[in-house]
Amino acid sequence: MRRPMRILQALLIDLLLHGYILGSVAWLLQHWELLSVPVALVPLSAVMLTAVAWLAGDSPGRHFLLGAVAGRWYRRWWGICLMLALALTMLVGWLVVRVRPVKFVMQFANAKHIVISLLSPNWKLLLPLLGKLAETIYLALLATVFAIPFAFGLSFFAARNIMPHNLPGNSVYVAVRTVATIGRSIEAIVWAIIFSVWVGIGPFAGMLALMVHSVAALTKLYSEQIENIDPGPVEAIRATGAGWLQVWFYGVVPQIFAPYLAFTIYRWDINVRMATIVGFVGGGGIGLALQQQQQMLAWRNVGMIMWLIAFTIWLMDMISGKMRARLLEIDS
């Protein structure tokens, strides 16, 4: 059963990789106005190239999933294919992003006034901004605290090693993983836009946005920690006839407690940084003040806010780093 599945996966990898290479080449030809390639020709060519590679017994999918192809990598198609994909990715990326190093160097004069203003902040704003800074820190703290119980509970259902290997267990595992992935892939700034419309502009909207993103991110981190636990205690407790809740509580929780705390502190550190960004779209905190000053082109005020944010994040990074190191020492 596993062999046909691996063959299917290898074929899919080859089709996608060949399609990507041919699609990139077609895009480059059209970008440089050398040749216009019909869109339908790319997938058809990918299928034909994959068939030829499989008949020759040399393809990336076969090499990585069905056993290594003999010979030096740079003389085999799978190695050439990977190098082509890497080179085309860098070239297409350079052209798509329109990287202009000369413009970056020669047009510095356009930003000279802004840079000078940022380096000479308006210190008169320091005391008035402390209230907004405190709002940002508390916003991030509450988002982290409220996310912990949700992420803690969901992480057990998102861990492959402790979920039953049957239809209900697999369904719950896939559903929780999917929801966590979707929540994590949608950036906090997008959640902040949604909640700003839902509950109104202010720190509550920012807190909700960071909480949703934190639940998704912590669920992934927590579940991966569960998947790395020592299975011995879990199997021993199961052998006594204990239920799944007892197995979780006595076999899993003692092994994950310290890493969970370290991940949570790290997430609070991240949330403080992200709280500045969500403020730009109505999430409250010092980010909202930064947006207002930037719109008024008050660059010295912007400089004051930026330096205050930088100092706060540096301080929290130092503190949280020491706390995480101490927790990991206790765990080891």
PAZAPA-4460 file (N, C-alpha, C; in steps of 0.05 Angstrom, whole numbers, plus 32768, in hexadecimal, padded with zeros to 4 digits):
% residues 332
    n_x    n_y    n_z   ca_x   ca_y   ca_z    c_x    c_y    c_z   seq   type   mol
   8011   7FE8   8000   8000   8000   8000   8011   8019   8000     1      M     A
   8028   8018   800F   8039   802F   8011   8048   8035   7FF7     2      R     A
   804F   801F   7FE9   805E   8022   7FD0   804E   8032   7FBB     3      R     A
   8035   802A   7FB5   8026   803B   7FA1   8022   8058   7FAA     4      P     A
   801F   805C   7FC4   801C   8078   7FCE   8035   8088   7FC9     5      M     A
   804D   807B   7FCE   8066   8089   7FCA   806B   808F   7FAC     6      R     A
   8062   807C   7F9B   8065   8081   7F7E   8054   8098   7F76     7      I     A
   803B   809A   7F81   8029   80B0   7F7A   8035   80CA   7F84     8      L     A
   8040   80CA   7F9C   804D   80E3   7FA7   8065   80EB   7F96     9      Q     A
   8075   80D7   7F8D   808C   80DE   7F7D   8084   80E9   7F62    10      A     A
   806F   80DE   7F56   8064   80E9   7F3D   805B   8106   7F40    11      L     A
   804D   810B   7F56   8042   8125   7F5B   8059   8139   7F5F    12      L     A
   806E   8132   7F6D   8085   8143   7F71   8092   814A   7F56    13      I     A
   8095   8135   7F45   80A2   813A   7F2B   8091   814C   7F19    14      D     A
   8077   8147   7F1A   8065   8158   7F09   8066   8175   7F12    15      L     A
   8065   8179   7F2C   8065   8195   7F37   8080   81A2   7F31    16      L     A
   8096   8194   7F35   80B0   81A0   7F31   80B5   81A6   7F13    17      L     A
   80AF   8192   7F02   80B2   8197   7EE5   80A0   81AE   7EDC    18      H     A
   8087   81AE   7EE6   8075   81C4   7EDF   807F   81DF   7EE8    19      G     A
   808B   81E0   7F00   8097   81F9   7F0A   80AE   8202   7EF8    20      Y     A
   80BF   81F0   7EF1   80D7   81F7   7EE0   80CD   8201   7EC5    21      I     A
   80BC   81F2   7EB8   80B2   81FA   7E9E   80A2   8214   7E9F    22      L     A
   8092   8217   7EB4   8082   822F   7EB7   8094   8247   7EBB    23      G     A
   80AA   8244   7ECA   80BD   825A   7ECF   80CB   8262   7EB5    24      S     A
   80D3   824D   7EA5   80E0   8253   7E8B   80CC   8261   7E79    25      V     A
   80B3   8259   7E78   809F   8266   7E67   809B   8283   7E70    26      A     A
   809A   8287   7E8A   8096   82A3   7E94   80AE   82B4   7E8C    27      W     A
   80C6   82A9   7E8E   80DE   82B9   7E87   80DE   82C0   7E69    28      L     A
   80D7   82AC   7E58   80D5   82B2   7E3B   80C1   82C8   7E35    29      L     A
   80AB   82C7   7E43   8096   82DC   7E3E   809F   82F7   7E4A    30      Q     A
   80AC   82F6   7E62   80B5   830F   7E6F   80CA   831D   7E5D    31      H     A
   80DC   830E   7E51   80F0   831A   7E40   80E7   831E   7E23    32      W     A
   80CD   8318   7E1F   80C0   831C   7E05   80CE   830C   7DEE    33      E     A
   80D7   82F4   7DF5   80E4   82E2   7DE2   80D0   82D0   7DD5    34      L     A
   80BD   82C6   7DE5   80AA   82B2   7DDB   8092   82B2   7DED    35      L     A
   807A   82AF   7DE2   8062   82AD   7DF2   805A   8290   7DF2    36      S     A
   805B   8283   7E09   8055   8266   7E0C   8038   8263   7E14    37      V     A
   8028   8253   7E06   800C   824E   7E0F   800C   8241   7E2B    38      P     A
   7FF9   8249   7E3B   7FF8   8240   7E57   7FF4   8221   7E57    39      V     A
   7FE3   8217   7E46   7FDC   81FA   7E46   7FF5   81E9   7E3F    40      A     A
   8009   81F5   7E32   8021   81E6   7E2A   8032   81DF   7E42    41      L     A
   8031   81EF   7E58   8042   81EA   7E6F   803B   81D0   7E7D    42      V     A
   8022   81CB   7E86   801C   81B2   7E93   801F   819A   7E81    43      P     A
   8019   819D   7E67   801C   8187   7E54   803A   8180   7E52    44      L     A
   804B   8193   7E50   8068   818E   7E4F   8072   8182   7E69    45      S     A
   8067   818A   7E80   806F   817F   7E99   8069   8161   7E9B    46      A     A
   8051   815A   7E91   8049   813D   7E90   805C   812E   7E7F    47      V     A
   8063   8138   7E67   8075   812A   7E55   8091   8128   7E60    48      M     A
   809B   813D   7E6D   80B6   813D   7E79   80B7   8129   7E90    49      L     A
   80A2   8128   7EA0   80A0   8115   7EB6   80A0   80F8   7EAC    50      T     A
   8091   80F3   7E97   8091   80D8   7E8B   80AC   80D0   7E81    51      A     A
   80BA   80E2   7E74   80D5   80DC   7E6A   80E8   80D6   7E81    52      V     A
   80E6   80E7   7E96   80F8   80E3   7EAD   80F3   80C8   7EBB    53      A     A
   80D9   80C0   7EBD   80D3   80A7   7EC9   80DC   808F   7EB8    54      W     A
   80D9   8092   7E9E   80E3   807C   7E8C   8101   807A   7E8F    55      L     A
   810F   8090   7E93   812C   808F   7E96   8134   8087   7EB2    56      A     A
   8121   8086   7EC5   8126   807E   7EE0   8136   8093   7EF0    57      G     A
   8133   80AC   7EE9   8142   80C1   7EF6   8130   80DA   7EF9    58      D     A
   8126   80DF   7F11   8116   80F6   7F16   8118   80FD   7F33    59      S     A
   8112   8116   7F3B   8114   811E   7F57   8102   810D   7F69    60      P     A
   80E9   8108   7F60   80D6   80F9   7F70   80E0   80DC   7F75    61      G     A
   80EA   80CF   7F60   80F5   80B4   7F62   810D   80B4   7F75    62      R     A
   811E   80C8   7F72   8137   80C8   7F82   8130   80CB   7FA0    63      H     A
   811E   80DD   7FA8   8119   80E3   7FC4   8105   80D0   7FD1    64      F     A
   80F3   80C4   7FC2   80DE   80B4   7FCE   80E0   8096   7FC7    65      L     A
   80ED   808F   7FB1   80EE   8073   7FA9   810A   8067   7FA9    66      L     A
   811E   8075   7FB4   8139   806B   7FB4   814B   807D   7FA4    67      G     A
   8164   8081   7FAE   8177   8093   7FA1   817E   8089   7F86    68      A     A
   8180   809C   7F73   8189   8096   7F58   81A8   8096   7F58    69      V     A
   81B4   8081   7F4D   81D1   807F   7F4E   81DE   8095   7F3C    70      A     A
   81F6   809C   7F44   8205   80B0   7F35   8207   80CB   7F43    71      G     A
   821B   80DB   7F3B   821E   80F5   7F46   8206   8107   7F40    72      R     A
   81FF   8117   7F54   81E6   8126   7F51   81E6   813A   7F3A    73      W     A
   81FD   8146   7F34   81FE   8159   7F1E   81FE   814C   7F02    74      Y     A
   81FF   8132   7F02   81FD   8123   7EE8   81E2   8116   7EE5    75      R     A
   81D1   8118   7EF9   81B7   810B   7EF8   81A2   8120   7EF4    76      R     A
   818B   8119   7EE9   8176   812C   7EE3   816A   8137   7EFC    77      W     A
   8168   8126   7F11   815C   8131   7F2A   816C   8147   7F36    78      W     A
   8187   8145   7F35   8198   815B   7F3F   8197   8173   7F2D    79      G     A
   8198   816F   7F13   8196   8186   7F00   817B   8194   7F03    80      I     A
   8166   8184   7F08   814B   818F   7F0B   814A   81A1   7F23    81      C     A
   8155   8198   7F39   8155   81A8   7F52   8165   81C2   7F4F    82      L     A
   817C   81C0   7F42   818C   81D8   7F3D   817E   81EC   7F2A    83      M     A
   8170   81E1   7F16   8161   81F2   7F04   814B   8201   7F13    84      L     A
   813D   81F2   7F24   8127   81FD   7F33   8131   8214   7F45    85      A     A
   8148   820F   7F52   8153   8223   7F64   815C   823C   7F54    86      L     A
   816A   8238   7F3E   8173   824E   7F2E   815C   825E   7F22    87      A     A
   8148   8250   7F18   8131   825E   7F0D   8121   826D   7F22    88      L     A
   8120   8262   7F3B   8112   8270   7F51   811F   828A   7F57    89      T     A
   813A   828A   7F58   8149   82A3   7F5E   8146   82B7   7F48    90      M     A
   8147   82AE   7F2F   8145   82C0   7F18   8129   82CC   7F16    91      L     A
   8115   82BB   7F17   80F9   82C5   7F15   80F3   82D7   7F2D    92      V     A
   80FC   82CF   7F44   80F7   82E0   7F5C   8104   82FC   7F59    93      G     A
   811D   82FC   7F4E   812B   8316   7F4A   811A   8328   7F37    94      W     A
   810F   831C   7F22   8100   832B   7F0E   80E5   8333   7F18    95      L     A
   80D8   8321   7F27   80BD   8327   7F31   80BE   833D   7F46    96      V     A
   80D1   833C   7F58   80D4   8350   7F6D   80E0   836A   7F62    97      V     A
   80EC   8369   7F4A   80F8   8380   7F3E   810E   838C   7F50    98      R     A
   8121   837B   7F57   8137   8383   7F68   8149   8397   7F58    99      V     A
   814E   83AE   7F64   815E   83C3   7F57   8173   83CD   7F6B   100      R     A
   818A   83BF   7F6D   819F   83C8   7F80   81A9   83E4   7F7A   101      P     A
   81AC   83EB   7F60   81B6   8405   7F59   81A4   841B   7F63   102      V     A
   818A   8417   7F5F   8176   842B   7F68   8177   842E   7F86   103      K     A
   817B   8417   7F95   817D   8418   7FB2   8194   842A   7FBB   104      F     A
   81AA   8428   7FAD   81C2   8437   7FB5   81C0   8454   7FAC   105      V     A
   81B9   8459   7F93   81BA   8473   7F87   81A4   8486   7F90   106      M     A
   818D   847B   7F99   8177   848C   7FA1   8173   848E   7FBF   107      Q     A
   8189   848B   7FCE   8188   848E   7FEB   8180   84AA   7FF3   108      F     A
   8186   84BE   7FE2   8180   84DA   7FE9   8162   84DE   7FED   109      A     A
   8152   84CD   7FE0   8134   84D0   7FE3   812C   84CB   8000   110      N     A
   813A   84B9   800E   8133   84B2   8029   8145   84BE   803E   111      A     A
   8157   84D0   8036   816A   84DB   8048   815C   84EB   805F   112      K     A
   8148   84FB   8058   813A   850B   806C   812D   84F9   8081   113      H     A
   8120   84E3   8077   8112   84D1   8089   8125   84C4   809C   114      I     A
   813C   84BA   8091   8150   84AC   80A2   815A   84BF   80B8   115      V     A
   8161   84D7   80B0   816B   84EB   80C4   8157   84F0   80D9   116      I     A
   813D   84F3   80D2   8128   84F7   80E5   8124   84E0   80F8   117      S     A
   8126   84C8   80ED   8123   84B0   80FE   813A   84AE   8112   118      L     A
   8151   84B7   810B   8168   84B6   811D   8169   84CD   8131   119      L     A
   8157   84E0   812E   8155   84F6   8141   8138   84F8   814B   120      S     A
   812F   84E4   815C   8113   84E3   8164   810A   84FA   8176   121      P     A
   80F0   84FE   8176   80E4   8513   8187   80DF   8508   81A3   122      N     A
   80F1   850F   81B5   80F0   8504   81D0   80D8   850E   81E0   123      W     A
   80CC   8523   81D7   80B4   852E   81E6   809D   851A   81E5   124      K     A
   809D   8508   81D3   8087   84F4   81D0   808B   84DC   81E2   125      L     A
   80A2   84DA   81F0   80A9   84C2   81FF   8093   84BB   8214   126      L     A
   808D   84CF   8226   807A   84C9   823B   805E   84C4   8230   127      L     A
   8054   84D4   821D   8039   84CE   8213   8037   84B3   8206   128      P     A
   804D   84A9   81FB   804C   848F   81ED   804E   8477   81FF   129      L     A
   8056   847B   8218   8058   8465   822B   803D   8457   822F   130      L     A
   8028   8466   822F   800D   845A   8233   8006   8448   821B   131      G     A
   800C   8451   8203   8007   8440   81EB   8019   8427   81EB   132      K     A
   8032   842B   81F5   8044   8414   81F7   803A   83FF   820B   133      L     A
   8030   8408   8222   8025   83F6   8235   800C   83E8   822A   134      A     A
   7FFC   83F6   821B   7FE5   83EA   820E   7FED   83D4   81FB   135      E     A
   8003   83D8   81EC   800D   83C4   81DA   8016   83AB   81E8   136      T     A
   8025   83AF   81FE   802F   8398   820D   8018   8388   821A   137      I     A
   8005   8396   8225   7FEE   8388   8231   7FDD   837A   821C   138      Y     A
   7FDB   8387   8205   7FCC   837B   81EF   7FD8   8360   81E7   139      L     A
   7FF3   8360   81E4   8001   8348   81DC   7FFF   8333   81F3   140      A     A
   8001   833C   820C   8000   8329   8222   7FE4   831B   8224   141      L     A
   7FCF   832A   8222   7FB4   831E   8223   7FAF   830C   820C   142      L     A
   7FB9   8314   81F4   7FB5   8302   81DC   7FC3   82E7   81E1   143      A     A
   7FDB   82E8   81ED   7FE9   82CF   81F3   7FDB   82BF   8208   144      T     A
   7FD3   82CC   821E   7FC6   82BE   8234   7FAC   82B0   822B   145      V     A
   7F9C   82BF   821C   7F82   82B4   8213   7F86   829E   81FE   146      F     A
   7F9C   829E   81F0   7FA1   828A   81DC   7FAB   826F   81E8   147      A     A
   7FB7   8271   81FF   7FC3   8259   820B   7FAF   8242   820F   148      I     A
   7F98   8245   821C   7F87   822E   8221   7F7C   8222   8207   149      P     A
   7F76   8233   81F3   7F6C   8228   81D9   7F83   8218   81CB   150      F     A
   7F9B   8223   81CA   7FB1   8216   81BD   7FB9   81FC   81CC   151      A     A
   7FB8   81FD   81E7   7FBF   81E6   81F7   7FAC   81CF   81F1   152      F     A
   7F92   81D4   81F1   7F7F   81BF   81EC   7F81   81B4   81CF   153      G     A
   7F83   81C6   81BC   7F84   81BE   81A0   7F9E   81AE   8199   154      L     A
   7FB4   81B4   81A8   7FCD   81A8   81A1   7FCD   818A   81A4   155      S     A
   7FBD   817F   81B7   7FBB   8163   81BB   7FAD   8155   81A3   156      F     A
   7F9A   8163   8198   7F8B   8158   8181   7F9C   815B   8167   157      F     A
   7FB0   816C   8168   7FC1   8171   8150   7FDB   8161   8151   158      A     A
   7FDE   8150   8165   7FF7   8140   8168   7FF1   8124   815D   159      A     A
   8000   811C   8149   7FFC   8103   813B   8000   80EB   814D   160      R     A
   8014   80EC   8160   801C   80D5   816F   8008   80CE   8185   161      N     A
   7FF7   80DF   818E   7FE4   80D8   81A3   7FC7   80D7   819A   162      I     A
   7FC2   80DD   8180   7FA7   80DB   8176   7FA2   80BF   816B   163      M     A
   7F8A   80B4   8170   7F84   8098   8166   7F87   8097   8148   164      P     A
   7F92   8080   813E   7F96   807C   8122   7F7E   806E   8116   165      H     A
   7F67   807C   8117   7F4E   8072   810B   7F41   808A   80FD   166      N     A
   7F2A   8085   80F1   7F1D   809A   80E2   7F16   80B3   80F2   167      L     A
   7F09   80B0   810A   7F03   80C8   811A   7F1D   80D7   8123   168      P     A
   7F31   80C7   812C   7F4A   80D4   8134   7F58   80E2   811E   169      G     A
   7F5A   80D5   8107   7F67   80E2   80F0   7F57   80FB   80E6   170      N     A
   7F3D   80F9   80E8   7F2C   8110   80DF   7F30   8128   80F1   171      S     A
   7F30   8123   810B   7F35   8139   811F   7F51   8145   811B   172      V     A
   7F65   8133   8118   7F80   813C   8115   7F83   814F   80FC   173      Y     A
   7F78   8146   80E5   7F7A   8155   80CD   7F6B   816F   80CF   174      V     A
   7F53   816E   80DC   7F42   8187   80DF   7F51   819C   80F0   175      A     A
   7F5C   8193   8107   7F6A   81A6   8119   7F83   81B1   810B   176      V     A
   7F92   81A0   80FE   7FAA   81A9   80F0   7FA3   81BD   80DA   177      R     A
   7F8D   81B8   80CC   7F85   81C9   80B6   7F7D   81E5   80C0   178      T     A
   7F6C   81E5   80D5   7F63   81FE   80E1   7F7B   820E   80EC   179      V     A
   7F8E   8200   80F9   7FA5   820E   8104   7FB6   821A   80ED   180      A     A
   7FB9   820B   80D7   7FC9   8214   80C1   7FBC   822D   80B4   181      T     A
   7FA2   822C   80B1   7F93   8243   80A5   7F96   825B   80B7   182      I     A
   7F92   8258   80D1   7F94   826E   80E4   7FB0   827A   80E4   183      G     A
   7FC4   8269   80E1   7FE0   8273   80E1   7FE8   8280   80C7   184      R     A
   7FDC   8276   80B1   7FE4   8281   8097   7FD8   829D   8092   185      S     A
   7FC1   82A3   809F   7FB6   82BD   809D   7FC4   82D0   80B1   186      I     A
   7FD1   82E4   80A7   7FE2   82F5   80B9   7FD0   8304   80CD   187      E     A
   7FDD   830B   80E4   7FCF   8319   80F9   7FC3   8333   80F0   188      A     A
   7FD1   8340   80DC   7FC7   835A   80D3   7FAC   8357   80C4   189      I     A
   7FA8   833F   80B7   7F8E   833A   80AA   7F79   8335   80BE   190      V     A
   7F80   8325   80D3   7F6D   8321   80E9   7F65   833B   80F6   191      W     A
   7F79   834E   80F9   7F74   8368   8105   7F60   8378   80F5   192      A     A
   7F62   8376   80DA   7F4F   8384   80C9   7F32   8379   80CE   193      I     A
   7F30   835F   80CF   7F16   8352   80D3   7F0A   835A   80EE   194      I     A
   7F1A   8359   8103   7F10   835F   811E   7F0C   837D   8122   195      F     A
   7F1A   838E   8113   7F16   83AB   8115   7EFA   83B2   810A   196      S     A
   7EF1   83A3   80F6   7ED5   83A7   80EC   7EC1   839A   80FF   197      V     A
   7EC9   8384   810B   7EB7   8374   811C   7EB1   8383   8137   198      W     A
   7EC7   838A   8145   7EC4   8396   8160   7ECC   83B3   8161   199      V     A
   7ED5   83BE   814B   7EDD   83DA   814A   7EFB   83DE   814E   200      G     A
   7F05   83F5   8145   7F22   83FB   8147   7F2A   83FE   8164   201      I     A
   7F40   83F2   816B   7F4A   83F4   8186   7F5B   83DC   818F   202      G     A
   7F65   83DC   81A7   7F76   83C6   81B0   7F68   83AB   81B2   203      P     A
   7F4D   83AB   81B6   7F3F   8392   81B8   7F40   8383   819E   204      F     A
   7F3D   8391   8188   7F3F   8385   816D   7F5C   8379   8169   205      A     A
   7F70   8388   8171   7F8B   837E   816F   7F90   8366   8180   206      G     A
   7F85   8366   8198   7F88   834F   81AA   7F7C   8336   819E   207      M     A
   7F63   8339   8193   7F56   8322   8186   7F65   8317   816E   208      L     A
   7F70   8329   815E   7F80   8321   8147   7F98   8311   814F   209      A     A
   7FA7   831B   8163   7FBF   830D   816C   7FB8   82F3   817A   210      L     A
   7FA1   82F2   8188   7F98   82DA   8195   7F93   82C3   8181   211      M     A
   7F84   82CA   816C   7F7E   82B6   8158   7F97   82AB   814B   212      V     A
   7FA9   82BD   8144   7FC2   82B5   8138   7FD3   82A5   814B   213      H     A
   7FD3   82AC   8165   7FE2   829E   8179   7FD8   8282   817E   214      S     A
   7FBD   827F   817E   7FB1   8264   8181   7FBB   8251   816C   215      V     A
   7FBB   825B   8153   7FC4   824A   813C   7FE2   8244   813E   216      A     A
   7FF2   8258   8145   800F   8254   8146   8017   8242   815D   217      A     A
   800B   8247   8175   8012   8237   818C   8008   821A   818A   218      L     A
   7FF1   8216   817D   7FE7   81FB   8178   7FFC   81EB   8169   219      T     A
   8008   81F7   8154   801C   81E9   8145   8035   81E4   8156   220      K     A
   803F   81F8   8164   8057   81F4   8175   8052   81E0   818B   221      L     A
   803B   81E2   8198   8035   81CF   81AE   8032   81B3   81A4   222      Y     A
   8024   81AF   818D   8020   8194   8183   803A   8187   817A   223      S     A
   804C   8197   816E   8066   818C   8166   8076   8184   817E   224      E     A
   8073   8192   8194   8081   818A   81AC   8076   8170   81B7   225      Q     A
   805C   816D   81B5   804F   8153   81BE   8059   813C   81AD   226      I     A
   805C   8141   8193   8065   812C   8181   8082   8124   8186   227      E     A
   8091   8134   8195   80AE   812E   819A   80B2   8123   81B7   228      N     A
   809C   811D   81C5   809F   8113   81E0   80A9   80F6   81E0   229      I     A
   80B3   80ED   81F7   80BB   80D1   81FB   80A2   80C0   81FC   230      D     A
   809E   80AC   81EA   8086   809C   81EA   8084   8088   8201   231      P     A
   809B   8083   820F   809B   8070   8224   8086   8074   823A   232      G     A
   8086   808C   8247   8072   8090   825C   8055   808E   8252   233      P     A
   8050   8097   8239   8035   8096   822E   802D   8079   822B   234      V     A
   803F   8068   8220   8038   804C   821C   8034   803D   8237   235      E     A
   8044   8045   824B   8042   8038   8265   8027   803F   8272   236      A     A
   801E   8058   826F   8005   8060   827B   7FEE   8053   826C   237      I     A
   7FF0   8050   8251   7FDC   8043   8242   7FD9   8026   824A   238      R     A
   7FF0   8019   8250   7FF0   7FFD   8257   7FE1   7FF8   8271   239      A     A
   7FDE   800C   8282   7FCE   8009   829B   7FB0   800A   8296   240      T     A
   7FA8   8010   827D   7F8C   8012   8277   7F81   802E   827B   241      G     A
   7F93   8042   827D   7F8A   805E   8281   7F7C   8069   8268   242      A     A
   7F69   807B   826C   7F5B   8088   8256   7F6D   809D   8249   243      G     A
   7F63   80A7   8232   7F73   80BA   8223   7F78   80D4   8232   244      W     A
   7F65   80DC   8243   7F6A   80F5   8253   7F80   80F0   8268   245      L     A
   7F80   80D9   8274   7F95   80D3   8288   7FB0   80D0   827A   246      Q     A
   7FB0   80C5   8262   7FCA   80C3   8253   7FD5   80DE   824D   247      V     A
   7FC3   80F0   8244   7FCC   810B   823F   7FD7   8119   8258   248      W     A
   7FC8   8116   826E   7FCF   8126   8286   7FE8   811B   8293   249      F     A
   7FEB   8101   8295   8001   80F5   82A4   8019   80ED   8292   250      Y     A
   8014   80E8   8278   802A   80DF   8267   8035   80F5   8255   251      G     A
   8025   8109   824E   802D   811D   823B   8034   8138   8249   252      V     A
   8022   8141   8259   8025   815C   8265   803F   8160   8274   253      V     A
   8048   814C   8285   8062   8151   8293   8079   8154   8280   254      P     A
   8078   8149   8268   808E   814B   8255   808E   8165   8245   255      Q     A
   8077   8172   8244   8075   818A   8233   8072   81A4   8242   256      I     A
   8071   81A3   825D   806A   81BA   826C   807F   81D1   8268   257      F     A
   8099   81CB   826C   80AD   81DF   8269   80B0   81EA   824D   258      A     A
   80B0   81D8   8238   80B1   81E3   821D   8099   81F4   8216   259      P     A
   8081   81EC   8220   8069   81FC   821C   806C   8218   8226   260      Y     A
   8077   821B   823E   807C   8235   824A   808F   8245   8239   261      L     A
   80A4   8238   822F   80B8   8246   821F   80AC   8250   8205   262      A     A
   809B   823F   81F8   808D   8247   81E0   807A   825E   81E5   263      F     A
   806D   825D   81FC   8059   8272   8202   8067   828D   8206   264      T     A
   807E   828D   8214   808D   82A6   8218   8097   82B1   81FE   265      I     A
   80A0   829F   81ED   80A9   82A7   81D2   8092   82B3   81C2   266      Y     A
   807A   82A7   81C5   8063   82B2   81B6   805C   82CE   81C0   267      R     A
   805E   82D2   81DA   8058   82ED   81E4   806C   8301   81D8   268      W     A
   8085   82F9   81D7   8099   830A   81CA   8092   8311   81AE   269      D     A
   8088   82FD   819F   8080   8302   8183   8067   8314   8182   270      I     A
   8055   8310   8194   803C   8320   8194   8041   833D   819A   271      N     A
   8055   8343   81AA   805C   835F   81B0   8065   836C   8196   272      V     A
   8075   835E   8185   807E   8369   816C   8066   836C   8158   273      R     A
   8056   8357   8157   803F   8358   8145   802A   836C   814C   274      M     A
   8028   8373   8166   8015   8386   816F   8019   83A1   8162   275      A     A
   8032   83A8   815D   8038   83C1   814F   802C   83C1   8133   276      T     A
   802E   83AA   8125   8024   83A9   810A   8006   83AA   8109   277      I     A
   7FF8   839B   811B   7FDB   839B   811A   7FD0   83B6   8120   278      V     A
   7FDF   83C7   812E   7FD6   83E2   8134   7FD3   83F3   811B   279      G     A
   7FE1   83EC   8106   7FDF   83FB   80ED   7FC3   83F8   80E0   280      F     A
   7FB5   83E3   80E6   7F9A   83DF   80DA   7F84   83E1   80EF   281      V     A
   7F8A   83EF   8105   7F75   83F4   8118   7F76   83E2   8131   282      G     A
   7F8D   83D4   8134   7F8F   83C2   814B   7F98   83CF   8165   283      G     A
   7F9A   83E9   8166   7FA1   83F7   817E   7FBE   83F6   8185   284      G     A
   7FC5   83FF   819D   7FE1   83FF   81A5   7FF2   8414   8198   285      G     A
   800C   8410   819B   801F   8424   8191   8020   8424   8172   286      I     A
   8018   840E   8166   8017   840C   8149   8004   8420   813D   287      G     A
   7FEE   8425   814A   7FDB   8439   8140   7FE7   8455   8141   288      L     A
   7FF5   845B   8157   8003   8475   8159   8018   8478   8144   289      A     A
   8026   8462   813E   803B   8462   8129   802F   8468   810E   290      L     A
   8018   845C   8108   800B   8461   80EE   8002   847E   80EC   291      Q     A
   7FF7   8489   8101   7FED   84A4   8100   8004   84B8   80FB   292      Q     A
   801A   84B4   8109   8032   84C6   8106   803E   84C3   80E9   293      Q     A
   803E   84AA   80DF   8048   84A6   80C4   8037   84B3   80AF   294      Q     A
   801D   84B2   80B3   800B   84BF   809F   800E   84DE   809F   295      Q     A
   8016   84E9   80B7   801B   8506   80B8   8037   850D   80B0   296      M     A
   8047   84F9   80A8   8063   84FD   80A0   8074   850A   80B6   297      L     A
   806C   8504   80CF   807B   850E   80E6   8091   84FA   80ED   298      A     A
   80A7   84FB   80DE   80BB   84E5   80DF   80CA   84E5   80F9   299      W     A
   80CE   84FC   8106   80DB   84FC   8120   80CA   84EE   8135   300      R     A
   80B0   84F1   8133   809D   84E3   8145   809E   84C5   813F   301      N     A
   809F   84BF   8125   80A0   84A3   811D   80BA   8496   8128   302      V     A
   80D0   84A6   8127   80E9   849C   8131   80E8   8496   814F   303      G     A
   80DA   84A7   815E   80D7   84A3   817B   80C8   8488   8180   304      M     A
   80B2   8484   8171   80A2   846C   8175   80B3   8453   816D   305      I     A
   80C2   8455   8157   80D2   843E   814E   80E7   8437   8162   306      M     A
   80F5   844B   816D   810A   8445   8181   80FE   843A   819B   307      W     A
   80E6   8443   81A2   80D9   8439   81BA   80D1   841C   81B6   308      L     A
   80C6   8416   819E   80BF   83FA   8198   80D7   83E8   8198   309      I     A
   80ED   83F2   818B   8105   83E2   8189   8111   83DC   81A5   310      A     A
   8111   83F0   81B6   811C   83EC   81D1   810B   83D8   81E1   311      F     A
   80F0   83DB   81DF   80DE   83C9   81ED   80E2   83AC   81E4   312      T     A
   80E3   83A8   81CA   80E6   838D   81BF   8101   8381   81C6   313      I     A
   8116   8392   81C6   8130   8389   81CE   8130   8380   81EB   314      W     A
   8124   8390   81FC   8122   8389   8219   8113   836F   821D   315      L     A
   80FC   836D   8210   80EC   8355   8213   80FA   833C   8208   316      M     A
   8109   8340   81F2   8118   832A   81E6   812D   8320   81FA   317      D     A
   813A   8332   8207   814E   832A   821B   8141   831B   8232   318      M     A
   812C   8325   823C   811E   8319   8253   8112   82FE   824C   319      I     A
   8104   82FD   8235   80F7   82E4   822D   810C   82CF   8226   320      S     A
   8123   82D7   821A   8138   82C4   8213   8143   82B7   822C   321      G     A
   8148   82C6   8241   8152   82BB   825A   813D   82A8   8267   322      K     A
   8124   82B0   8266   810F   829F   8271   810C   8285   8262   323      M     A
   810D   8286   8247   810B   826D   8238   8123   825B   823D   324      R     A
   813B   8267   823F   8153   8257   8244   8151   8249   825F   325      A     A
   8147   8258   8273   8144   824D   828E   8130   8236   828F   326      R     A
   811A   8239   8280   8105   8224   827F   8110   820B   8272   327      L     A
   811F   820F   825C   812B   81F8   824F   8140   81E9   8260   328      L     A
   814F   81F9   8270   8162   81ED   8283   8154   81DC   8298   329      E     A
   813D   81E6   82A2   812D   81D7   82B6   8123   81BE   82A9   330      I     A
   811A   81BF   8290   810E   81A8   8282   8124   8192   827D   331      D     A
   813C   819B   8277   8151   8188   8272   815E   817D   828B   332      S     A
***
